[in-house]
């Protein structure tokens, strides 16, 4: 299996919807290809983090500074116009 083939099937692998022969082939590829292993592991961990994430209330001072920074950026963008995006 080539890396491009692995990447093409990565979502199906992580979703657990592959047929057994393809799953075995992917896992074999992961056993020797460090780059694909890192991509797979990182993607899996990212999904787990987002799946388990909780919403946290921002402190009011941080919320205020963030809102101010966003508004400043938006005003700068309006002054420059869309051609400078």
Secondary structure, DSSP 8 states (H G I E B T S, - for coil): --HHHHHHHHHHHHHT-S-HHHHHHHHHHHHH-HHHHHHHHHHHHHHHHHHH-------HHHHHHHHHHHHHHHHHHHHH-GGG-
